[in-house]
Amino acid sequence: MAFDGLITKSICTELQQNIIGCKINKIYQPSPQDIILDLYGNKKRYQLLICTNGNYARTHLTKYEKENPITAPNFCMFLRKHLNGAKMLSIQNFDLERVIEITWETYNEMKDKIVKKLIIEIMGQFSNVLLVNESGTILDCLKHVVTKTRELLPVRPYTLPENTKHSFLSLPNFESFMAIWESDSSAPLDQFFSTHFIGISRPEIQNLCRNLSISLDTQKTDELQKLYHYLKELLTHIENSQVNCVLGQPKGYYLALDQSGNFNSLAVNQFLDEYYHQQEEETLLITYRNKLLKSILGILEKYNRRLVNIDKKIKECSHMDTYKLYGELLTSNLYQIKHKTDHITVFNYYNNENVEIPLDSSLSPSQNVDRYYKKYNKCRNGLAIIQKQKEDTIQELEYMEGLVDYIKNCQEFSLLKKVHDEFYALPVSEGNKNTNHQSPKSMPKKYIINGFTVYVGKNNKQNDSLTRSANKEDLWFHTQKIHGSHVILKTEGREVDFNTILQCAKLAAQNSKAKHSSNIPVDYTYVKYVRKPAGSKPGFAVYVNYKTVFVN
């Protein structure tokens, strides 16, 4: 990415042409790094986003709404106090510095007109937002900074960041550029520009050289002249908003001349809004995915430990017939048991062999008999309960593994949010169930196969909804004993040929945990034969009268 001085200047030019004279309706701070100025003017509403996030620092107009906290942060309240209702007088940046100054006309407590300036510094992790008065004194800033060279604190005078680089805007001709070039001609072009000139980033030069077929290691004067004049022309077009943002290679973006002739006065703002929204969505998707996987994998580990303990208890219960036998044999030979002995050998009349029975020497003979009968009764009564616990635990494990499969395959934040809500609605889940992000409504996948409409659920709740809303004569598909999506084929009263059934079965296999396997069994039946047991987990269903096909 390259939100450099060229981009900053382009943003300022477009804002100058579109929102000068607008007034502030409301100020929001949806996150510690983001501030949004809600503006109205020219019979239009605008939202100016100021982001100080180290990875995505920028400012531009945005169309995307962000959810705000219930209680506004302190700096947001401060800006509301000083700028609510203020009228925008001007927007400017300094040379190609990544600093934007917005001048506002507002009123003080005595209803006198005064001027205040909002300064936006776009400098990666050092990005900041400051409010200064007309004399240049800082009233407050988003981040208080004290370094050897600068103090950004209330009541301190505001000064621009120190910069010793050359200004490309001030170069009078190509000869003056060559004088600087000759001082460091061994460096690649991208490094040379970022080292010696204000606001021109390496990605910008890399992409421009690629488009102009100029090597970064060139020493040819004609190629240097070609790049110099292109940059000068680019700066001229920036002043007239006749540039576009273009996706770079292999990533990021850069400015290029708009050759179409149909100029969009907000082209750069709109591009950056879409670009960064997508970047933030992808980051949010990864963050949510990792958070969910960590939580669910923790639950899976707990269930696996529970399963091990259950198996131990079942193994113990497997000795219950032995306990019963010992109780019977001890009862028959009670008179032979000596006090304070730890074992006795008696005749087992079931197999006509002698058997040695361990005893507790601290107990009386009758208490030893009772001890074995109690063990037997405990195992007999507990076995049914333990086996039911095992069935429930295995079902929970399969359900959680299905959630993990959905999460790993999910490519949309709205769908991941639904899985998030589904998981945190479970009693077993722990942690904060709230989220600051609303999930847009998501629809099932839709396909047309041989003239039939086919729907595929994207998550467990959508599977339930899809099956519940289907017609009784529609066909329902699901991988056999393998977690996956519900697939509904809308028959609409028509006969369905086997080829269509096979294609739907393939869809069910592709959207299941077994998608990378071969010879996958897929069951299908009419929706009227599918039901969801009361109290069962989302996505769980039982069915009868089904047929099975095997697909790859």
C-alpha positions as CSV (number, residue, x, y, z in Angstrom):
1,M,0.0,0.0,0.0
2,A,1.2,3.5,-0.6
3,F,-0.8,6.3,1.0
4,D,1.9,8.8,0.2
5,G,2.1,12.5,-0.5
6,L,0.8,12.1,-4.0
7,I,-2.3,10.4,-2.7
8,T,-2.7,12.9,0.0
9,K,-2.6,15.8,-2.4
10,S,-5.1,14.0,-4.7
11,I,-7.5,13.5,-1.8
12,C,-7.2,17.2,-0.8
13,T,-7.8,18.4,-4.3
14,E,-11.0,16.3,-4.6
15,L,-12.2,17.4,-1.2
16,Q,-11.6,21.0,-2.1
17,Q,-13.9,20.6,-5.1
18,N,-16.7,18.8,-3.3
19,I,-17.1,19.6,0.4
20,I,-15.9,23.1,1.0
21,G,-18.7,25.0,2.7
22,C,-20.2,21.8,4.3
23,K,-21.1,21.9,8.0
24,I,-20.6,19.3,10.6
25,N,-23.8,17.5,11.6
26,K,-22.2,14.9,13.9
27,I,-18.8,13.6,15.0
28,Y,-18.3,9.9,15.7
29,Q,-15.5,7.8,17.0
30,P,-16.4,4.1,16.2
31,S,-13.0,2.9,17.4
32,P,-10.0,4.3,19.1
33,Q,-8.3,4.8,15.7
34,D,-11.2,6.0,13.6
35,I,-13.0,9.4,13.6
36,I,-15.9,10.1,11.2
37,L,-17.1,13.7,10.5
38,D,-20.7,13.6,9.3
39,L,-21.1,16.6,6.9
40,Y,-23.9,18.2,5.0
41,G,-23.7,20.7,2.2
42,N,-24.6,21.2,-1.5
43,K,-27.8,19.2,-0.6
44,K,-25.7,16.1,0.0
45,R,-24.5,14.2,3.0
46,Y,-20.8,13.2,3.2
47,Q,-18.8,11.2,5.7
48,L,-15.2,12.1,6.1
49,L,-13.2,9.2,7.6
50,I,-10.0,9.8,9.5
51,C,-8.2,6.6,10.3
52,T,-5.0,6.6,12.4
53,N,-4.6,2.8,12.4
54,G,-0.9,2.0,11.8
55,N,-1.6,-0.4,9.0
56,Y,-4.4,1.6,7.3
57,A,-3.7,5.2,8.1
58,R,-5.6,7.5,5.7
59,T,-8.4,10.0,5.2
60,H,-11.1,10.0,2.6
61,L,-14.9,10.2,2.1
62,T,-16.7,6.9,2.8
63,K,-20.1,5.4,2.2
64,Y,-19.7,2.6,4.7
65,E,-21.4,3.0,8.1
66,K,-19.6,1.9,11.2
67,E,-21.3,1.0,14.5
68,N,-20.5,3.5,17.3
69,P,-20.0,2.7,21.0
70,I,-22.8,3.6,23.4
71,T,-20.5,6.0,25.2
72,A,-18.5,8.3,23.0
73,P,-14.7,8.5,23.8
74,N,-13.2,11.6,25.4
75,F,-11.6,12.9,22.3
76,C,-14.8,12.5,20.3
77,M,-16.7,14.5,23.0
78,F,-14.0,17.1,22.8
79,L,-14.3,17.5,19.0
80,R,-18.1,17.7,19.4
81,K,-17.8,20.5,21.9
82,H,-15.5,22.5,19.6
83,L,-16.6,21.6,16.0
84,N,-20.3,20.6,16.0
85,G,-22.1,22.9,13.5
86,A,-18.7,24.3,12.2
87,K,-18.5,25.3,8.6
88,M,-15.6,24.1,6.5
89,L,-13.6,27.0,5.0
90,S,-10.6,25.4,3.4
91,I,-8.6,22.2,3.0
92,Q,-4.9,22.2,2.2
93,N,-1.8,20.1,2.5
94,F,1.8,21.2,2.7
95,D,3.9,20.4,-0.4
96,L,3.7,16.6,-0.7
97,E,3.7,16.0,3.1
98,R,1.1,13.6,4.4
99,V,-0.4,16.3,6.5
100,I,-3.9,17.8,5.9
101,E,-5.2,21.0,7.5
102,I,-8.9,21.7,7.5
103,T,-10.0,25.2,8.6
104,W,-13.4,25.6,10.2
105,E,-15.5,28.6,11.1
106,T,-17.4,28.2,14.3
107,Y,-18.5,30.3,17.4
108,N,-17.1,30.7,20.9
109,E,-19.1,30.9,24.1
110,M,-19.7,34.6,23.4
111,K,-21.2,33.8,20.0
112,D,-18.2,35.4,18.2
113,K,-17.0,33.9,15.0
114,I,-13.7,32.2,15.4
115,V,-11.5,29.9,13.3
116,K,-10.2,26.5,14.4
117,K,-8.0,24.0,12.4
118,L,-8.2,20.2,12.4
119,I,-4.8,18.8,11.4
120,I,-4.5,15.2,10.2
121,E,-1.1,13.6,10.1
122,I,-1.0,10.4,8.1
123,M,2.2,8.8,9.1
124,G,1.7,5.0,9.8
125,Q,1.8,4.2,13.5
126,F,2.6,7.8,14.2
127,S,-0.6,9.1,12.6
128,N,-2.5,11.7,14.7
129,V,-5.4,14.1,14.7
130,L,-5.0,17.5,16.3
131,L,-7.3,20.5,16.9
132,V,-5.5,23.9,17.1
133,N,-6.7,27.4,17.5
134,E,-6.2,30.3,15.1
135,S,-2.8,31.2,16.6
136,G,-1.6,27.6,16.1
137,T,-1.8,26.5,19.7
138,I,-2.8,22.8,20.2
139,L,-6.1,22.5,22.0
140,D,-5.9,18.7,22.2
141,C,-4.9,15.7,20.1
142,L,-5.9,12.1,19.7
143,K,-2.5,10.9,20.7
144,H,-0.3,12.8,23.1
145,V,3.3,12.6,21.9
146,V,6.6,13.7,23.5
147,T,9.8,13.1,21.6
148,K,13.2,14.8,21.3
149,T,12.0,16.8,18.2
150,R,8.3,17.3,18.9
151,E,5.7,17.8,21.7
152,L,2.1,17.2,20.7
153,L,0.3,18.2,23.9
154,P,-2.4,20.7,24.7
155,V,-1.2,24.4,25.0
156,R,1.9,23.6,23.0
157,P,2.5,25.4,19.6
158,Y,1.9,23.1,16.6
159,T,4.8,22.6,14.3
160,L,5.0,20.5,11.1
161,P,7.1,17.3,11.3
162,E,10.7,18.0,10.5
163,N,11.7,17.0,7.0
164,T,15.1,17.4,5.3
165,K,14.1,15.9,1.9
166,H,13.8,17.9,-1.3
167,S,10.5,19.1,-2.7
168,F,9.8,17.6,-6.1
169,L,7.2,20.4,-6.6
170,S,9.9,23.0,-6.3
171,L,12.2,21.6,-8.9
172,P,12.3,24.2,-11.7
173,N,13.6,21.9,-14.5
174,F,15.1,18.5,-15.3
175,E,18.7,19.8,-14.8
176,S,17.9,20.5,-11.1
177,F,16.6,16.9,-10.7
178,M,19.7,15.5,-12.3
179,A,21.9,17.5,-9.8
180,I,20.2,15.6,-7.0
181,W,20.3,12.3,-9.0
182,E,24.1,12.5,-9.5
183,S,24.6,12.7,-5.7
184,D,23.1,9.2,-5.3
185,S,23.0,7.6,-8.7
186,S,23.9,4.2,-7.6
187,A,20.6,3.6,-5.7
188,P,17.6,2.0,-7.5
189,L,15.0,4.6,-8.6
190,D,12.4,3.6,-6.0
191,Q,14.9,3.9,-3.2
192,F,16.3,7.2,-4.6
193,F,12.9,8.9,-4.7
194,S,11.8,7.8,-1.3
195,T,15.1,8.9,0.2
196,H,15.5,12.3,-1.4
197,F,12.0,13.6,-2.1
198,I,9.0,14.4,0.1
199,G,5.9,12.2,-0.2
200,I,6.9,10.0,-3.2
201,S,6.7,6.3,-2.1
202,R,8.7,3.3,-3.4
203,P,5.5,1.5,-4.6
204,E,4.5,4.5,-6.6
205,I,7.8,4.6,-8.4
206,Q,8.0,0.8,-8.8
207,N,4.6,0.8,-10.6
208,L,5.3,3.9,-12.7
209,C,8.6,2.4,-13.9
210,R,6.8,-0.9,-14.7
211,N,4.2,1.0,-16.8
212,L,6.8,3.2,-18.5
213,S,9.1,0.2,-19.2
214,I,11.9,1.8,-17.2
215,S,14.3,-0.3,-15.2
216,L,14.7,0.6,-11.5
217,D,18.5,0.4,-12.0
218,T,18.6,2.5,-15.1
219,Q,21.4,5.0,-15.7
220,K,20.0,6.3,-19.0
221,T,19.3,10.0,-19.1
222,D,16.4,9.7,-21.5
223,E,14.6,7.3,-19.2
224,L,15.2,9.5,-16.2
225,Q,13.8,12.4,-18.2
226,K,10.8,10.4,-19.2
227,L,10.0,9.6,-15.6
228,Y,10.6,13.2,-14.4
229,H,8.2,14.6,-17.0
230,Y,5.6,11.9,-16.3
231,L,5.7,12.9,-12.6
232,K,5.4,16.6,-13.4
233,E,2.4,15.9,-15.7
234,L,0.9,13.7,-13.0
235,L,1.1,16.5,-10.5
236,T,-0.5,18.9,-12.9
237,H,-3.4,16.4,-13.4
238,I,-3.7,16.0,-9.7
239,E,-4.5,19.7,-9.4
240,N,-7.4,19.2,-11.9
241,S,-8.6,15.9,-10.4
242,Q,-7.7,14.1,-13.6
243,V,-6.0,11.1,-12.1
244,N,-7.1,7.6,-11.1
245,C,-6.0,5.1,-8.4
246,V,-4.9,1.8,-9.9
247,L,-4.2,-1.5,-8.3
248,G,-0.5,-2.2,-8.2
249,Q,1.6,-5.3,-8.7
250,P,1.8,-7.5,-6.7
251,K,-0.3,-5.5,-4.2
252,G,-1.2,-2.0,-3.1
253,Y,-2.1,0.8,-5.5
254,Y,-0.7,3.9,-7.2
255,L,-1.7,7.1,-9.0
256,A,-1.9,7.1,-12.8
257,L,-3.1,9.7,-15.4
258,D,-6.8,9.4,-16.3
259,Q,-6.7,8.9,-20.1
260,S,-10.5,8.4,-20.4
261,G,-11.5,12.0,-20.6
262,N,-14.5,11.3,-18.4
263,F,-13.1,12.6,-15.1
264,N,-14.7,11.6,-11.8
265,S,-14.2,14.4,-9.3
266,L,-14.1,11.8,-6.4
267,A,-12.3,9.0,-8.2
268,V,-9.4,8.7,-5.7
269,N,-11.7,9.0,-2.7
270,Q,-14.0,6.3,-4.0
271,F,-11.2,3.9,-4.9
272,L,-9.6,4.2,-1.5
273,D,-13.0,3.7,0.2
274,E,-13.6,0.4,-1.6
275,Y,-9.9,-0.7,-1.3
276,Y,-9.5,-0.2,2.4
277,H,-13.0,-1.5,3.2
278,Q,-12.1,-4.7,1.5
279,Q,-8.7,-4.8,3.3
280,E,-10.4,-4.2,6.7
281,E,-13.0,-6.9,5.9
282,E,-10.3,-9.4,5.1
283,T,-8.4,-8.5,8.3
284,L,-11.7,-8.7,10.3
285,L,-12.4,-12.1,8.7
286,I,-9.0,-13.5,9.7
287,T,-9.3,-12.0,13.3
288,Y,-12.8,-13.4,13.8
289,R,-11.8,-16.8,12.3
290,N,-8.8,-17.1,14.6
291,K,-10.8,-16.1,17.6
292,L,-13.6,-18.5,16.9
293,L,-11.2,-21.4,16.0
294,K,-9.3,-20.8,19.3
295,S,-12.5,-20.9,21.3
296,I,-14.0,-23.9,19.5
297,L,-10.7,-25.9,19.6
298,G,-10.6,-25.3,23.3
299,I,-14.1,-26.8,23.6
300,L,-13.1,-29.7,21.4
301,E,-10.1,-30.4,23.7
302,K,-12.4,-30.4,26.7
303,Y,-14.8,-32.8,25.0
304,N,-12.0,-35.1,24.1
305,R,-10.8,-35.2,27.7
306,R,-14.3,-35.9,28.8
307,L,-14.5,-38.8,26.3
308,V,-11.3,-40.3,27.7
309,N,-12.7,-40.1,31.3
310,I,-16.0,-41.6,30.1
311,D,-14.1,-44.5,28.5
312,K,-12.3,-45.1,31.7
313,K,-15.6,-45.3,33.6
314,I,-17.0,-47.6,31.0
315,K,-13.9,-49.8,31.4
316,E,-14.5,-49.9,35.2
317,C,-18.1,-50.9,34.6
318,S,-17.0,-53.8,32.5
319,H,-16.0,-55.5,35.8
320,M,-19.4,-55.3,37.3
321,D,-20.2,-59.0,36.7
322,T,-17.0,-59.9,38.5
323,Y,-18.1,-57.8,41.5
324,K,-21.5,-59.6,41.5
325,L,-19.7,-63.0,41.4
326,Y,-17.4,-62.1,44.2
327,G,-20.3,-60.9,46.3
328,E,-22.2,-64.2,45.7
329,L,-19.1,-66.4,46.5
330,L,-18.3,-64.4,49.6
331,T,-21.9,-64.8,50.8
332,S,-21.7,-68.6,50.3
333,N,-18.3,-68.8,52.1
334,L,-18.8,-66.1,54.8
335,Y,-18.0,-68.5,57.6
336,Q,-14.6,-69.2,56.1
337,I,-13.5,-65.6,56.0
338,K,-11.0,-64.7,58.7
339,H,-10.9,-61.2,60.2
340,K,-8.1,-58.9,59.0
341,T,-7.2,-61.0,56.0
342,D,-6.6,-59.3,52.6
343,H,-7.7,-62.2,50.4
344,I,-9.5,-65.6,50.4
345,T,-9.5,-68.5,47.9
346,V,-12.9,-70.1,47.4
347,F,-14.5,-72.6,45.0
348,N,-16.3,-71.0,42.0
349,Y,-19.3,-73.3,41.3
350,Y,-19.9,-71.6,38.0
351,N,-16.8,-73.0,36.3
352,N,-15.6,-75.5,38.9
353,E,-12.4,-73.7,39.6
354,N,-10.9,-72.0,42.6
355,V,-10.8,-68.2,42.6
356,E,-8.9,-65.8,44.8
357,I,-10.9,-62.8,45.9
358,P,-9.2,-59.6,47.3
359,L,-10.5,-58.3,50.6
360,D,-10.2,-55.1,52.6
361,S,-8.5,-56.2,55.9
362,S,-10.0,-53.2,57.7
363,L,-13.6,-54.4,57.1
364,S,-15.5,-57.3,58.5
365,P,-16.5,-60.3,56.3
366,S,-20.1,-59.0,55.9
367,Q,-18.8,-55.5,55.1
368,N,-16.6,-57.0,52.3
369,V,-19.6,-58.7,50.9
370,D,-21.6,-55.4,51.0
371,R,-18.6,-53.6,49.4
372,Y,-18.7,-55.8,46.3
373,Y,-22.5,-55.6,45.9
374,K,-22.3,-51.8,46.2
375,K,-19.7,-51.8,43.4
376,Y,-21.8,-54.0,41.3
377,N,-25.0,-51.8,41.8
378,K,-23.0,-48.6,41.2
379,C,-21.6,-49.9,37.9
380,R,-25.0,-51.4,36.8
381,N,-26.9,-48.2,37.5
382,G,-24.2,-45.8,36.2
383,L,-23.5,-47.7,32.9
384,A,-26.6,-46.5,31.2
385,I,-26.0,-42.9,32.3
386,I,-22.3,-43.1,31.2
387,Q,-23.2,-44.5,27.8
388,K,-25.8,-41.7,27.3
389,Q,-23.1,-39.2,28.2
390,K,-20.8,-40.8,25.7
391,E,-23.4,-40.5,22.9
392,D,-24.1,-36.9,23.8
393,T,-20.4,-36.0,23.9
394,I,-19.8,-37.7,20.5
395,Q,-22.7,-35.7,19.1
396,E,-21.3,-32.5,20.5
397,L,-17.8,-33.3,19.1
398,E,-19.3,-33.9,15.7
399,Y,-21.2,-30.6,15.9
400,M,-18.2,-28.6,16.9
401,E,-16.0,-30.2,14.2
402,G,-18.7,-29.2,11.8
403,L,-18.4,-25.6,13.0
404,V,-14.7,-25.7,12.6
405,D,-15.2,-26.9,9.0
406,Y,-17.6,-24.1,8.3
407,I,-15.2,-21.5,9.8
408,K,-12.2,-22.7,7.7
409,N,-14.2,-22.5,4.5
410,C,-16.0,-19.2,5.2
411,Q,-14.9,-16.4,2.9
412,E,-17.6,-13.8,4.0
413,F,-17.6,-11.9,7.3
414,S,-21.4,-11.9,7.4
415,L,-21.4,-15.7,7.4
416,L,-18.6,-15.9,9.9
417,K,-20.6,-13.5,12.2
418,K,-23.5,-15.9,12.0
419,V,-21.3,-18.9,13.1
420,H,-19.9,-16.6,15.8
421,D,-23.4,-15.9,17.1
422,E,-24.4,-19.5,16.8
423,F,-21.4,-20.7,18.8
424,Y,-21.8,-18.0,21.6
425,A,-25.4,-18.9,21.9
426,L,-24.4,-22.4,23.2
427,P,-24.3,-22.9,27.0
428,V,-20.8,-24.5,26.7
429,S,-19.3,-21.3,25.1
430,E,-17.5,-18.8,27.3
431,G,-16.4,-15.2,26.8
432,N,-17.9,-12.0,25.4
433,K,-21.0,-12.7,23.4
434,N,-21.3,-9.2,22.1
435,T,-19.7,-7.8,19.0
436,N,-19.3,-4.3,17.5
437,H,-20.1,-5.5,14.0
438,Q,-23.5,-6.0,12.5
439,S,-23.9,-8.9,10.1
440,P,-25.7,-8.3,6.8
441,K,-28.3,-10.7,5.8
442,S,-26.8,-13.6,3.9
443,M,-28.7,-15.8,1.4
444,P,-28.0,-19.5,0.6
445,K,-26.0,-20.4,-2.5
446,K,-28.2,-20.7,-5.6
447,Y,-27.6,-22.8,-8.7
448,I,-29.5,-23.7,-11.8
449,I,-29.0,-27.3,-12.8
450,N,-30.8,-28.7,-15.9
451,G,-33.5,-26.1,-15.4
452,F,-34.0,-26.9,-11.7
453,T,-33.3,-24.4,-9.0
454,V,-31.0,-25.7,-6.3
455,Y,-30.1,-24.1,-2.9
456,V,-27.1,-24.9,-0.7
457,G,-27.0,-23.7,3.0
458,K,-23.9,-21.8,4.1
459,N,-24.1,-22.5,7.9
460,N,-26.1,-24.5,10.4
461,K,-28.8,-22.0,11.0
462,Q,-29.2,-21.4,7.3
463,N,-29.4,-25.2,6.8
464,D,-32.3,-25.3,9.3
465,S,-34.1,-22.4,7.7
466,L,-33.6,-23.8,4.2
467,T,-35.0,-27.2,5.0
468,R,-37.8,-25.8,7.1
469,S,-39.0,-23.5,4.3
470,A,-38.7,-26.1,1.5
471,N,-41.8,-27.7,-0.1
472,K,-42.6,-31.2,1.1
473,E,-42.1,-32.6,-2.5
474,D,-38.6,-30.9,-2.9
475,L,-35.6,-33.2,-2.7
476,W,-33.2,-33.0,0.2
477,F,-29.5,-34.0,-0.1
478,H,-26.8,-34.6,2.6
479,T,-23.6,-36.5,2.9
480,Q,-24.1,-39.7,4.8
481,K,-22.8,-39.5,8.4
482,I,-20.5,-36.6,7.4
483,H,-21.0,-33.0,8.4
484,G,-22.0,-30.8,5.5
485,S,-24.5,-28.4,4.0
486,H,-28.2,-29.1,3.4
487,V,-29.0,-29.1,-0.4
488,I,-32.5,-28.5,-1.6
489,L,-33.6,-29.2,-5.2
490,K,-36.9,-27.4,-6.0
491,T,-38.9,-29.9,-8.0
492,E,-41.9,-27.7,-8.6
493,G,-43.9,-30.9,-9.4
494,R,-41.6,-32.0,-12.1
495,E,-39.9,-35.4,-12.6
496,V,-36.2,-35.2,-11.7
497,D,-33.7,-37.2,-13.9
498,F,-30.8,-39.1,-12.4
499,N,-28.2,-36.8,-13.9
500,T,-29.7,-33.8,-12.0
501,I,-29.8,-35.9,-8.8
502,L,-26.1,-36.8,-9.4
503,Q,-25.2,-33.1,-9.9
504,C,-27.0,-32.1,-6.6
505,A,-25.2,-34.9,-4.8
506,K,-21.9,-33.5,-6.0
507,L,-22.9,-30.1,-4.6
508,A,-23.6,-31.7,-1.3
509,A,-20.2,-33.5,-1.3
510,Q,-18.4,-30.3,-2.4
511,N,-20.0,-28.4,0.6
512,S,-19.1,-31.0,3.2
513,K,-16.2,-32.1,5.4
514,A,-15.4,-34.9,2.9
515,K,-15.0,-32.5,-0.1
516,H,-11.4,-33.7,-0.7
517,S,-12.3,-37.4,-0.6
518,S,-13.5,-39.7,-3.3
519,N,-16.5,-42.1,-3.5
520,I,-18.5,-40.0,-1.0
521,P,-21.9,-41.4,0.0
522,V,-24.7,-38.8,-0.4
523,D,-28.2,-39.6,0.9
524,Y,-31.3,-37.9,-0.7
525,T,-35.0,-38.0,0.0
526,Y,-38.1,-35.9,-0.1
527,V,-38.2,-33.0,2.4
528,K,-41.4,-34.5,4.0
529,Y,-39.2,-37.4,5.3
530,V,-36.8,-35.0,7.0
531,R,-37.4,-33.7,10.5
532,K,-35.4,-31.9,13.2
533,P,-35.7,-33.4,16.7
534,A,-36.9,-31.0,19.4
535,G,-33.9,-29.5,21.3
536,S,-31.3,-30.7,18.8
537,K,-28.4,-28.6,17.7
538,P,-28.6,-26.2,14.7
539,G,-28.2,-28.1,11.4
540,F,-29.0,-31.5,12.9
541,A,-31.7,-33.6,11.1
542,V,-33.0,-37.1,10.9
543,Y,-34.5,-38.7,7.8
544,V,-36.0,-41.9,6.5
545,N,-37.0,-43.4,3.1
546,Y,-33.7,-42.3,1.5
547,K,-31.6,-43.4,-1.3
548,T,-27.8,-43.2,-1.6
549,V,-25.5,-42.3,-4.4
550,F,-21.7,-42.2,-4.4
551,V,-19.9,-39.3,-6.0
552,N,-16.3,-38.0,-6.4
